[in-house]
């Protein structure tokens, strides 16, 4: 490893080529990230424009939630969630030894 570092530092042309390759790699990565960011900004701008111009024609409906129904649903869900997720779920490949009570 030391020989490789010494050879790179001793040869300026080799160092220049490696620096150009590193610059090219960084440039390509940043260029692709910039394209992704530009695409996301364009999608957000289209969504914001859609909301701004069509909000009066197509309003978003308001959702009314009954607190009693929400409490009943949350109680049903709490009954389905195991207390210890690691031990109470079945092991599909049966590698864990069986629990002894």
QUINOR-V148336 format. One record per residue. N is the residue number from 1. RES is the residue in one letter. SS is DSSP state (a for helix, b for strand, c for the rest). OMEGA is omega in whole degrees, 0 to 359 (* if undefined). D_FIRST is the distance of its C-alpha to the first C-alpha in Angstrom with 1 decimal. Layout:
n: (N;N)
res: (RES;RES)
ss: (SS;SS)
omega: (OMEGA;OMEGA)
d_first: (D_FIRST;D_FIRST)
This chain:
n: (1;2;3;4;5;6;7;8;9;10;11;12;13;14;15;16;17;18;19;20;21;22;23;24;25;26;27;28;29;30;31;32;33;34;35;36;37;38;39;40;41;42;43;44;45;46;47;48;49;50;51;52;53;54;55;56;57;58;59;60;61;62;63;64;65;66;67;68;69;70;71;72;73;74;75;76;77;78;79;80;81;82;83;84;85;86;87;88;89;90;91;92;93;94;95;96;97;98;99;100;101)
res: (X;X;X;X;X;X;X;X;X;X;X;X;X;X;X;X;X;X;X;X;X;X;X;X;X;X;X;X;X;X;X;X;X;X;X;X;X;X;X;X;X;X;X;X;X;X;X;X;X;X;X;X;X;X;X;X;X;X;X;X;X;X;X;X;X;X;X;X;X;X;X;X;X;X;X;X;X;X;X;X;X;X;X;X;X;X;X;X;X;X;X;X;X;X;X;X;X;X;X;X;X)
ss: (c;a;a;a;a;a;a;a;a;a;c;a;a;a;a;a;a;a;a;a;a;a;a;a;a;a;a;a;a;a;a;a;a;a;a;a;a;a;a;a;a;a;a;a;a;a;a;a;a;a;a;a;a;a;c;c;c;c;c;c;c;c;c;c;c;c;a;a;a;a;a;a;a;a;a;a;a;a;a;a;c;c;c;c;a;a;a;a;c;c;c;c;c;c;c;c;c;c;c;c;c)
omega: (179;179;179;179;178;180;179;181;181;183;184;179;177;177;179;179;178;178;178;177;178;178;179;178;178;179;180;178;179;178;179;177;178;178;179;179;178;177;180;178;179;178;179;179;177;178;180;177;178;180;183;186;184;182;181;181;183;182;178;183;177;181;176;182;177;181;180;179;178;178;178;179;181;177;178;181;179;177;181;182;179;182;180;185;184;186;186;177;180;176;188;180;173;178;181;178;182;178;178;181;*)
d_first: (0.0;3.8;5.4;5.2;6.4;8.6;9.9;10.8;12.5;14.2;15.7;18.1;19.4;16.1;15.7;19.4;19.0;16.3;18.5;21.5;20.1;19.3;22.8;24.3;22.9;24.1;27.4;28.0;27.4;29.7;32.2;32.6;32.9;35.5;37.4;37.5;38.7;41.3;42.6;43.0;44.8;47.1;47.9;48.7;50.9;52.8;53.4;54.6;56.9;58.3;59.0;60.6;62.8;63.8;64.2;67.9;68.6;66.4;66.1;63.8;66.0;66.1;65.5;67.9;66.6;69.1;67.9;69.7;68.1;64.7;65.3;66.6;63.5;61.1;63.0;62.7;59.0;58.5;60.3;57.8;54.6;53.7;53.2;50.0;47.9;45.6;48.3;51.2;49.5;49.7;46.7;46.8;45.0;46.8;43.7;45.0;47.8;51.2;52.4;55.1;57.8)
